[in-house]
Amino acid sequence: MTVTVGGPQRDRKALMQALRLYVLTDEREDDEQLLGIVDEAILGGATAIQLRRKQTLGRRFVELGLALRKRTRERGVLFFINDRVDVAALVDADGVHVGQNDISCRDARRLLGEDKWIGVSAETVMQALEAQAQGADYLGVGAIYATPSKPDAAVTGLDGLAEIARQVDLPIVAIGGLHLGNLTSPLSVGAHGVAVVSEVMSAPQPREAAQALAQRLQAHLSVHTDGGLG
């Protein structure tokens, strides 16, 4: 699924569809292994990839970003960089995702311009409304459930997600503790997509894991044609 960005061709509906199965990378040291898992995730049905590397220095971060940019562009998958607006610009990512303690959405927009997507993490309605006011293109809301991949994250829960969905008019990606068994619960209360880390990155068969998630999402969409997936 290819999403065109830039000026009058920015397509919100296409963005919502491309956020459906959003896979974030982990902190593994083996770059080739990471790239191989992302390849498998895309083949399995991932629609967006985010390079999230809290411990990686700038040069290596850029090298990984360039490698993933090539893969995602060839396969029509959205590619985001977590936090690092400079790296997002250097590798020509489709956008950046920033947290509450990172550079603001407003400043990210000033640096990246109008041709890139900007996502913002939000745990509360207040944070979500502020992100919307600053021009965010989508929200990453969570944690929906407690998750070992980010143990310090506050738990927003399904009720918190539902309230954010009622208060803002932005595509929402739910994140935190999601797996095949609870994957569609956030969609039922207003999310447009789901984000996972270990469910794919740590799976013995990443392609099959991503495929199972994509099929579950598609089955939900088929039944709830007027639901959050657009």
C-alpha positions as CSV (number, residue, x, y, z in Angstrom):
1,M,0.0,0.0,0.0
2,T,1.6,3.2,-1.1
3,V,0.7,6.5,0.6
4,T,1.5,9.7,-1.2
5,V,2.7,12.5,1.0
6,G,3.1,16.2,0.2
7,G,1.0,19.3,-0.3
8,P,-2.5,18.8,-1.7
9,Q,-2.0,15.1,-2.2
10,R,-1.8,14.3,1.5
11,D,-4.4,11.6,1.9
12,R,-5.8,11.1,5.4
13,K,-7.8,8.1,4.4
14,A,-4.8,6.4,2.9
15,L,-2.8,7.3,6.0
16,M,-5.4,5.6,8.2
17,Q,-5.2,2.4,6.1
18,A,-1.4,2.5,6.1
19,L,-1.4,2.7,9.9
20,R,-3.4,-0.5,10.3
21,L,-0.5,-2.8,11.3
22,Y,2.4,-0.7,12.6
23,V,5.5,-2.6,13.6
24,L,8.2,-1.0,15.7
25,T,11.7,-2.3,15.8
26,D,13.4,-3.4,19.0
27,E,16.9,-2.8,20.4
28,R,18.7,-5.9,19.2
29,E,22.4,-5.5,18.4
30,D,22.4,-7.6,15.2
31,D,21.5,-5.1,12.5
32,E,21.3,-7.8,9.7
33,Q,18.9,-9.8,11.9
34,L,16.8,-6.8,12.5
35,L,16.6,-6.0,8.8
36,G,15.7,-9.6,8.0
37,I,12.9,-9.5,10.5
38,V,11.5,-6.3,9.1
39,D,11.6,-7.9,5.6
40,E,9.6,-10.8,6.9
41,A,7.2,-8.5,8.7
42,I,6.5,-6.5,5.5
43,L,6.0,-9.7,3.6
44,G,3.6,-10.9,6.3
45,G,1.4,-7.7,6.0
46,A,2.9,-4.9,8.1
47,T,1.7,-1.6,6.6
48,A,4.1,0.7,8.5
49,I,7.5,0.3,10.1
50,Q,9.1,2.5,12.8
51,L,12.8,2.5,13.5
52,R,13.0,3.0,17.3
53,R,16.6,2.8,18.6
54,K,17.1,4.5,22.0
55,Q,20.7,3.2,22.4
56,T,22.0,3.6,18.8
57,L,24.5,6.4,17.9
58,G,23.9,8.7,15.0
59,R,26.0,7.2,12.2
60,R,24.6,3.6,12.8
61,F,21.1,5.0,13.2
62,V,21.4,6.7,9.8
63,E,22.8,3.5,8.2
64,L,19.9,1.5,9.5
65,G,17.5,4.1,8.5
66,L,18.8,4.2,4.9
67,A,18.6,0.4,4.7
68,L,15.0,0.4,6.0
69,R,14.0,3.4,3.8
70,K,15.1,1.4,0.7
71,R,13.1,-1.7,1.8
72,T,9.9,0.2,2.7
73,R,10.0,2.3,-0.4
74,E,10.3,-0.7,-2.7
75,R,7.3,-2.3,-1.0
76,G,5.1,0.7,-0.6
77,V,5.1,0.6,3.2
78,L,5.2,3.7,5.4
79,F,8.5,4.3,7.2
80,F,8.8,6.4,10.4
81,I,11.8,7.3,12.6
82,N,11.2,7.5,16.3
83,D,12.3,10.7,18.1
84,R,15.2,11.7,15.8
85,V,13.9,14.4,13.4
86,D,17.4,14.8,12.0
87,V,17.7,11.2,11.1
88,A,14.2,11.2,9.6
89,A,15.2,14.1,7.3
90,L,18.6,12.6,6.4
91,V,17.1,9.2,5.3
92,D,14.0,10.8,3.7
93,A,11.6,8.8,6.0
94,D,7.9,9.3,5.4
95,G,7.7,10.9,8.8
96,V,8.7,10.9,12.5
97,H,7.1,9.8,15.7
98,V,7.8,11.9,18.8
99,G,7.0,11.3,22.5
100,Q,6.0,13.7,25.2
101,N,9.7,14.3,26.2
102,D,11.0,14.7,22.7
103,I,11.1,17.6,20.3
104,S,7.6,19.1,20.0
105,C,5.3,18.3,17.1
106,R,5.3,22.0,16.2
107,D,9.1,22.1,16.0
108,A,9.3,18.8,14.2
109,R,7.0,20.3,11.6
110,R,9.2,23.4,11.2
111,L,12.2,21.1,10.5
112,L,10.5,18.6,8.3
113,G,8.0,20.7,6.5
114,E,4.5,19.9,5.3
115,D,5.5,16.9,3.2
116,K,6.0,14.5,6.1
117,W,3.7,12.7,8.5
118,I,4.2,13.4,12.2
119,G,2.9,11.1,14.9
120,V,2.7,12.0,18.6
121,S,2.5,9.7,21.6
122,A,-0.4,10.5,23.9
123,E,-1.4,8.9,27.2
124,T,-4.2,11.4,28.1
125,V,-6.9,13.5,26.5
126,M,-4.9,16.7,27.3
127,Q,-1.8,15.4,25.6
128,A,-3.9,14.3,22.6
129,L,-5.6,17.6,22.3
130,E,-2.3,19.4,22.5
131,A,-0.8,17.2,19.7
132,Q,-3.9,17.9,17.5
133,A,-3.5,21.7,18.1
134,Q,0.1,21.5,17.1
135,G,-0.7,19.8,13.8
136,A,0.0,16.1,14.5
137,D,-1.1,13.8,11.7
138,Y,-1.8,10.8,13.9
139,L,-1.6,9.8,17.6
140,G,0.1,6.7,19.2
141,V,-2.1,6.1,22.2
142,G,-1.2,3.8,25.1
143,A,-0.2,1.8,26.8
144,I,-3.4,0.0,26.3
145,Y,-2.2,-2.9,28.4
146,A,1.0,-3.1,30.5
147,T,3.9,-4.2,28.3
148,P,7.4,-5.6,29.0
149,S,8.9,-3.8,26.0
150,K,8.1,-0.4,27.7
151,P,7.7,-1.1,31.4
152,D,7.7,2.6,32.4
153,A,4.8,3.5,30.2
154,A,1.6,4.6,31.9
155,V,-1.4,2.4,31.2
156,T,-4.1,4.4,29.3
157,G,-6.4,1.4,28.9
158,L,-9.3,0.9,26.7
159,D,-11.4,3.5,28.5
160,G,-8.7,6.1,28.1
161,L,-8.4,5.3,24.5
162,A,-12.1,5.6,24.0
163,E,-12.2,9.0,25.6
164,I,-9.3,10.2,23.5
165,A,-11.1,9.0,20.3
166,R,-14.2,10.9,21.3
167,Q,-12.2,14.1,21.9
168,V,-9.9,14.3,18.9
169,D,-10.3,14.1,15.2
170,L,-7.1,12.3,14.2
171,P,-6.1,8.7,13.2
172,I,-5.2,6.7,16.3
173,V,-2.7,3.9,16.6
174,A,-3.1,1.8,19.8
175,I,0.0,0.5,21.4
176,G,1.0,-1.5,24.4
177,G,0.6,-5.1,25.3
178,L,-1.3,-6.0,22.1
179,H,-1.3,-9.5,20.7
180,L,-3.4,-11.8,18.6
181,G,-5.8,-12.5,21.4
182,N,-6.7,-8.8,22.2
183,L,-5.7,-7.1,18.9
184,T,-9.1,-5.9,17.9
185,S,-10.3,-4.6,21.2
186,P,-8.8,-1.1,20.6
187,L,-10.5,-0.9,17.2
188,S,-13.8,-1.4,18.8
189,V,-13.4,1.8,20.9
190,G,-12.0,4.1,18.2
191,A,-8.5,3.1,17.1
192,H,-7.7,3.0,13.4
193,G,-4.6,0.7,13.7
194,V,-2.5,-1.2,16.2
195,A,1.3,-1.1,16.9
196,V,3.3,-4.1,18.1
197,V,7.0,-4.7,18.9
198,S,7.8,-8.1,20.4
199,E,4.7,-9.8,18.9
200,V,6.6,-9.7,15.6
201,M,10.2,-8.8,16.4
202,S,10.5,-11.6,18.9
203,A,8.4,-14.2,17.1
204,P,10.1,-17.4,15.9
205,Q,8.5,-16.9,12.5
206,P,8.1,-13.1,12.0
207,R,6.3,-13.4,8.6
208,E,3.8,-15.8,10.0
209,A,3.2,-13.7,13.1
210,A,2.6,-10.5,11.0
211,Q,0.4,-12.4,8.7
212,A,-1.7,-13.7,11.5
213,L,-2.1,-10.2,12.9
214,A,-3.0,-8.8,9.5
215,Q,-5.6,-11.5,8.9
216,R,-7.2,-10.8,12.3
217,L,-7.4,-7.1,11.5
218,Q,-8.8,-7.8,8.1
219,A,-11.4,-10.2,9.5
220,H,-12.5,-7.5,12.0
221,L,-12.7,-4.9,9.2
222,S,-14.8,-7.3,7.1
223,V,-17.4,-7.6,9.9
224,H,-17.3,-4.0,11.1
225,T,-17.3,-2.2,7.8
226,D,-18.2,1.1,9.4
227,G,-15.6,0.7,12.2
228,G,-12.3,2.5,13.0
229,L,-10.2,1.0,10.3
230,G,-11.7,3.3,7.6
